[in-house]
């Protein structure tokens, strides 16, 4: 299971997870839901308590992953399969242009 903290304007908004079954979940942080009801990460995923679940990486997060020559550089330097979308999201999207960033959560961070 791989996870990343999703930040919106430097505030921890939620967690994105790829389960061992290959499902993707995005769950807003409870405090974020309470304090930032109108500041969603993307318009397609309004702030709510219930997790978003899908069989594919959500289109918004897919859009954060580099394309073209920049994707080629990332896949070669980090030796990530271009089809490993969660791996690319966690490796490449820590300092995205814009308001959203995704920081990997290691197993040690969870303990």
NORDAQUI-V826736 format. One record per helix or strand of 2 or more residues. SS is the DSSP state (a for helix, b for strand). FROM is the first residue (numbers start at 1). TO is the last residue. Records with the same first field share a line. If there is no record, write none. Layout:
SS = FROM-TO + FROM-TO
//
This chain:
b = 2-8 + 11-18 + 24-28 + 52-54 + 100-105
a = 30-35 + 59-64 + 68-77 + 85-92 + 107-110
//
